[in-house]
Amino acid sequence: MEERTRAYLRGRFGDHYRRGEVTPPPDAHAREWGYVPWTAGPGETYIRHKSLLDLGDLSDFLARERPRHVYFSAGRYEDPSASTMGAKTWQSSDLIFDLDADHLPRADPDDTYAEMLAKCKDALLRLLDFLEDDFGFDDLTVVFSGGRGYHVHVRDGSIQHLERDARREIVDYVRGIGLDPDSLIRKEMRGGVTQRVLPTDGGWGRRVHRRLLDFVDDIDDRSEEAALARLQELDGIGEGRAKTIYGAVQQNREAIEAGNMEAGGVGIRTLVDSLVGETVERENAPIDEPVSTDTNRLIRLPGSIHGGSGLAVKRIDRDAIDSFDPLVDAVPETFTSHEITVDVTDGGRVELRGDTFTVEEREVTVPEYLGVFLMCRGRAEKGQEG
């Protein structure tokens, strides 16, 4: 990045911070702070082990320093500015989840930025289903990272003092790691008879049962020949077992809907065992696991600007997630009032603020938000105005 580009972005980031106030996280004085300034060279200088006392008033610091990236710690410490983690003396930590579009399973390298972020939002909704319905967490802050995905900050008191091993168990659950089909089955008294039942009211049991019903609907819509072929696509099901399961499905639909694993002999249970892996693959939350297990992790400050995109790190109200469009709603208003000249070095298609631009590799005049995005992404340098 050329010096003119760096100076322009730093100046405009400062204008953004002077226009509004950034709200610090709870217990901000007990957290470690870090930031990346606009330094020259190919790498980045990461300044950390700072307390809020070191930085001063947060809004004043942001307007004065105009950093490229800003972070605070999930952890709270007695001495957050100590130079080593041991000397900080850990007290408690939020539980942080990070979803990154680049790391999603089956990510398509040909997807546009907008398509990647849409898939990441689907993963976010799955994660929230785990956190809210399975764990019952109430104190959640959902944030667009400003880059390739979303962060969720869990601040319920029940998790604050969990250490890494306990956090690992939560991670394993939302990822479906080591999920044993036997662990999903429970015994219930129904009609005076003890039955093995797949729970339908929550947890992974509900997810597997939902997929089981979808699978049964699919089988019902096929010819017998096609249904048997579909069954044999599942692990551990050959021709003979497929015929057994097909018969059980045809004769025991009501029992299957109730979660009764005794119906149809071993057929339905075998089908459930085969669908567990498929359910985990499709419905787990593909989080960045080390982020959630790390009690000392630094995470982006909501309200700051992501120096790799020029987009805002933006809190999202829970009821606004479905309608949230990061390439519209996270474009800072500071950059929407005029046009600038940039020298495009990596052209192509860009979707921003509801418009689609095709930029060529030459000097062009574009809306500032587009120019800032291209410069932050390393796809353009600041051009000469006038």
GUDRENNU-581941 format. One line per field, with one value per residue (C-alpha): x, y, z. Coordinates in nm, 2 decimals. Example, Ala and Ser with C-alpha at 12.3 -4.5 7.8 and 13.67 -1.06 7.14 Angstrom:
BEGIN
X: c(1.23  1.37)
Y: c(-0.45  -0.11)
Z: c(0.78  0.71)
REM end
This chain:
BEGIN
X: c(0.00  0.14  0.19  -0.08  -0.33  -0.24  -0.26  -0.60  -0.75  -0.61  -0.75  -1.10  -1.11  -1.04  -1.33  -1.56  -1.46  -1.50  -1.86  -1.99  -1.92  -1.81  -1.96  -1.70  -1.78  -1.89  -1.60  -1.39  -1.12  -1.06  -0.99  -0.67  -0.68  -0.49  -0.47  -0.30  -0.18  -0.13  0.24  0.45  0.57  0.42  0.34  0.13  0.24  0.03  0.02  -0.13  -0.11  -0.28  -0.54  -0.82  -0.63  -0.33  -0.54  -0.75  -1.11  -1.20  -1.36  -1.07  -0.82  -0.99  -1.02  -0.66  -0.49  -0.72  -0.62  -0.65  -0.79  -0.91  -0.95  -1.04  -1.00  -1.27  -1.09  -1.10  -0.79  -0.66  -0.38  -0.48  -0.17  0.08  0.32  0.27  -0.05  0.05  0.11  -0.23  -0.41  -0.71  -1.05  -1.32  -1.39  -1.68  -1.74  -1.67  -1.77  -1.62  -1.77  -1.56  -1.70  -1.36  -1.37  -1.72  -1.75  -1.81  -1.72  -1.71  -1.40  -1.61  -1.87  -1.89  -1.82  -2.20  -2.27  -2.00  -2.15  -2.50  -2.38  -2.21  -2.53  -2.70  -2.43  -2.48  -2.85  -2.76  -2.51  -2.78  -3.01  -2.76  -2.68  -3.04  -3.24  -2.99  -2.79  -3.05  -2.80  -2.96  -2.69  -2.57  -2.42  -2.42  -2.17  -2.08  -1.70  -1.65  -1.47  -1.58  -1.83  -1.98  -1.89  -2.12  -2.02  -2.18  -2.18  -2.41  -2.27  -2.28  -1.99  -1.77  -1.54  -1.52  -1.17  -1.05  -1.16  -1.52  -1.53  -1.40  -1.71  -1.94  -1.74  -1.76  -2.14  -2.21  -1.97  -2.13  -1.78  -1.80  -2.18  -2.28  -2.62  -2.66  -2.64  -2.94  -3.18  -3.36  -3.61  -3.96  -4.28  -4.55  -4.88  -4.74  -4.45  -4.09  -3.98  -3.65  -3.73  -3.55  -3.62  -3.82  -3.82  -3.47  -3.09  -2.93  -3.21  -3.46  -3.22  -3.17  -3.55  -3.62  -3.38  -3.54  -3.88  -3.75  -3.58  -3.90  -4.09  -3.83  -3.87  -4.25  -4.22  -4.01  -4.08  -3.98  -3.68  -3.56  -3.63  -3.41  -3.14  -3.15  -3.13  -2.82  -2.64  -2.62  -2.33  -2.38  -2.70  -2.69  -2.96  -3.12  -3.11  -3.26  -3.56  -3.61  -3.60  -3.82  -4.09  -4.06  -4.10  -4.41  -4.58  -4.48  -4.51  -4.70  -4.46  -4.16  -4.32  -4.35  -3.98  -4.04  -3.73  -3.89  -4.12  -4.01  -3.75  -3.39  -3.48  -3.56  -3.28  -3.04  -3.17  -3.12  -2.77  -2.69  -2.85  -2.66  -2.34  -2.54  -2.72  -2.40  -2.25  -2.54  -2.65  -2.34  -2.21  -1.87  -1.71  -1.34  -1.28  -0.96  -1.14  -1.40  -1.16  -0.92  -1.00  -0.75  -0.86  -0.87  -1.17  -1.27  -1.44  -1.80  -1.83  -1.48  -1.39  -1.22  -0.90  -0.92  -1.25  -1.35  -1.67  -1.80  -1.77  -2.14  -2.37  -2.69  -3.01  -3.13  -3.46  -3.28  -3.04  -3.26  -3.28  -2.93  -2.72  -2.36  -2.27  -2.54  -2.59  -2.22  -2.11  -2.01  -2.22  -1.90  -1.80  -2.13  -2.14  -1.90  -1.67  -1.30  -1.04  -0.85  -0.60  -0.75  -0.48  -0.72  -1.04  -1.36  -1.71  -1.80  -2.13  -2.18  -2.47  -2.72  -2.53  -2.31  -1.99  -1.75  -1.43  -1.15  -0.77  -0.72  -0.77  -1.14  -1.37  -1.60  -1.82  -1.60  -1.73  -1.63  -1.29  -1.23  -1.33  -1.09  -0.80  -0.85  -0.87  -0.54  -0.71  -0.65  -0.43  -0.54  -0.54  -0.47  -0.78  -0.85)
Y: c(0.00  0.34  0.62  0.84  0.56  0.49  0.85  0.89  0.59  0.69  1.04  0.91  0.65  0.94  1.14  0.84  0.81  1.18  1.16  0.90  0.74  0.38  0.19  -0.01  -0.36  -0.44  -0.42  -0.24  -0.14  -0.50  -0.61  -0.61  -0.39  -0.40  -0.23  -0.22  0.12  0.23  0.15  0.12  -0.21  -0.54  -0.66  -0.52  -0.39  -0.54  -0.33  -0.51  -0.56  -0.22  -0.13  0.12  0.34  0.33  0.43  0.69  0.78  0.53  0.78  1.02  0.74  0.63  0.98  1.06  0.73  0.64  0.27  0.02  -0.25  -0.24  -0.53  -0.61  -0.93  -1.18  -1.21  -0.99  -0.94  -0.78  -0.61  -0.61  -0.41  -0.66  -0.77  -1.15  -1.34  -1.49  -1.15  -1.03  -1.26  -1.40  -1.34  -1.44  -1.45  -1.41  -1.71  -1.60  -1.77  -1.68  -1.78  -1.71  -1.75  -1.87  -2.17  -2.30  -2.66  -2.69  -2.33  -2.26  -2.06  -1.91  -1.76  -1.38  -1.20  -1.15  -1.52  -1.62  -1.38  -1.52  -1.87  -1.75  -1.60  -1.94  -2.08  -1.80  -1.89  -2.25  -2.14  -1.92  -2.22  -2.41  -2.12  -2.01  -2.34  -2.60  -2.41  -2.14  -1.85  -1.51  -1.25  -1.27  -1.00  -1.07  -0.88  -0.86  -0.88  -0.63  -0.89  -1.24  -1.34  -1.30  -1.30  -1.40  -1.28  -1.49  -1.31  -1.52  -1.56  -1.94  -1.94  -1.66  -1.88  -2.18  -2.28  -2.42  -2.79  -2.69  -2.45  -2.73  -2.94  -2.66  -2.64  -3.01  -3.00  -2.73  -2.89  -3.23  -3.38  -3.73  -3.74  -4.10  -4.22  -4.42  -4.11  -3.96  -4.25  -4.24  -4.48  -4.36  -4.52  -4.49  -4.68  -4.88  -5.00  -4.90  -4.77  -4.64  -4.30  -4.04  -3.71  -3.47  -3.17  -3.03  -3.09  -3.31  -3.56  -3.30  -3.23  -3.60  -3.66  -3.37  -3.51  -3.85  -3.72  -3.53  -3.85  -4.05  -3.79  -3.82  -4.20  -4.17  -3.95  -4.21  -4.53  -4.84  -4.89  -4.53  -4.54  -4.85  -4.69  -4.38  -4.59  -4.77  -4.44  -4.43  -4.58  -4.93  -5.00  -5.27  -5.41  -5.64  -5.38  -5.13  -5.35  -5.40  -5.03  -4.95  -5.18  -5.04  -4.68  -4.78  -4.95  -4.73  -4.36  -4.25  -4.42  -4.26  -3.92  -3.98  -4.07  -4.44  -4.64  -4.97  -4.95  -5.17  -5.36  -5.28  -5.10  -4.75  -4.76  -4.85  -4.56  -4.32  -4.44  -4.37  -4.03  -3.90  -3.83  -3.66  -3.45  -3.34  -3.25  -3.04  -2.88  -2.82  -2.47  -2.45  -2.22  -2.14  -2.37  -2.21  -1.88  -2.03  -2.23  -1.94  -1.74  -1.47  -1.42  -1.06  -0.99  -0.69  -0.39  -0.34  0.01  0.01  -0.01  -0.32  -0.21  -0.49  -0.39  -0.04  -0.19  -0.14  -0.40  -0.38  -0.50  -0.66  -0.67  -1.03  -0.96  -0.78  -1.07  -1.21  -0.87  -0.76  -0.72  -0.66  -0.51  -0.24  -0.20  -0.21  0.06  0.36  0.67  0.87  0.73  0.78  1.15  1.20  1.04  0.99  0.89  0.56  0.37  0.02  -0.26  -0.56  -0.51  -0.70  -0.72  -0.56  -0.55  -0.27  -0.07  -0.24  -0.17  -0.39  -0.23  -0.37  -0.18  -0.18  -0.17  0.20  0.53  0.58  0.80  0.60  0.65  0.69  0.37  0.17  0.33  0.27  -0.09  -0.14  0.03  -0.16  -0.49  -0.41  -0.37  0.00  0.29  0.65  0.85  1.22  1.44  1.71)
Z: c(0.00  -0.10  0.15  -0.01  0.02  0.38  0.48  0.30  0.48  0.82  0.78  0.67  0.95  1.19  1.03  1.09  1.46  1.52  1.38  1.63  1.96  2.00  2.29  2.49  2.61  2.97  3.22  2.96  3.22  3.31  2.95  2.74  2.44  2.11  1.78  1.44  1.32  0.96  0.94  0.62  0.49  0.38  0.73  1.02  1.36  1.63  1.95  2.25  2.63  2.67  2.92  2.87  3.11  2.88  2.58  2.75  2.66  2.39  2.15  2.19  2.13  1.81  1.68  1.76  1.67  1.38  1.39  1.11  1.34  1.70  1.95  2.31  2.50  2.59  2.92  3.23  3.44  3.75  3.55  3.18  3.08  3.21  2.94  3.00  3.02  3.36  3.51  3.41  3.65  3.47  3.64  3.38  3.01  2.77  2.54  2.18  1.86  1.52  1.19  0.88  0.53  0.40  0.64  0.58  0.46  0.09  0.04  -0.33  -0.44  -0.72  -0.48  -0.48  -0.15  -0.11  -0.17  0.09  0.35  0.28  0.35  0.66  0.78  0.75  0.97  1.22  1.25  1.31  1.58  1.75  1.75  1.95  2.19  2.25  2.23  2.34  2.60  2.69  2.68  2.71  2.71  2.34  2.13  1.75  1.55  1.18  1.18  0.91  0.70  0.62  0.88  1.22  1.59  1.88  2.23  2.51  2.85  3.06  3.41  3.38  3.14  3.27  3.48  3.25  3.16  2.83  2.88  2.96  2.66  2.45  2.54  2.42  2.10  2.05  2.10  1.84  1.60  1.66  1.73  1.86  1.85  1.94  1.80  2.12  2.33  2.15  2.24  2.57  2.74  2.81  2.94  2.67  2.71  3.00  2.78  2.80  2.46  2.32  2.18  1.97  2.14  1.93  2.16  2.14  2.10  1.85  1.89  1.74  1.45  1.37  1.40  1.17  0.91  0.96  0.88  0.57  0.46  0.50  0.30  0.03  0.03  0.01  -0.30  -0.49  -0.66  -0.46  -0.69  -0.65  -0.27  -0.23  -0.44  -0.21  0.10  -0.03  -0.06  0.32  0.50  0.62  0.43  0.16  -0.06  0.21  0.48  0.24  0.18  0.56  0.62  0.33  0.47  0.81  0.68  0.49  0.79  1.08  0.98  1.28  1.52  1.34  1.38  1.75  1.77  1.85  1.77  1.85  1.54  1.25  1.44  1.37  1.04  1.18  1.43  1.15  0.94  1.24  1.29  0.92  0.93  1.23  1.03  0.76  1.02  1.18  0.84  0.74  1.07  1.28  1.34  1.16  1.41  1.43  1.73  1.88  1.92  2.15  2.37  2.42  2.74  2.64  2.28  2.13  1.92  1.70  1.87  1.75  1.61  1.47  1.11  0.96  0.80  0.55  0.40  0.51  0.65  1.00  1.27  1.34  1.62  1.50  1.69  1.73  1.55  1.26  1.16  0.89  0.71  0.78  0.46  0.55  0.21  0.27  0.64  0.73  0.48  0.70  0.64  0.65  0.31  0.13  0.05  -0.24  -0.51  -0.51  -0.77  -0.73  -0.94  -0.96  -0.97  -0.94  -1.12  -1.13  -0.99  -0.66  -0.48  -0.23  -0.09  -0.32  -0.64  -0.85  -1.00  -1.26  -1.21  -1.47  -1.40  -1.45  -1.28  -1.22  -1.02  -0.79  -0.48  -0.19  -0.01  -0.31  -0.33  0.04  0.00  -0.30  -0.12  0.20  0.01  -0.17  -0.50  -0.56  -0.46  -0.40  -0.72  -0.77  -0.73  -0.98)
REM end
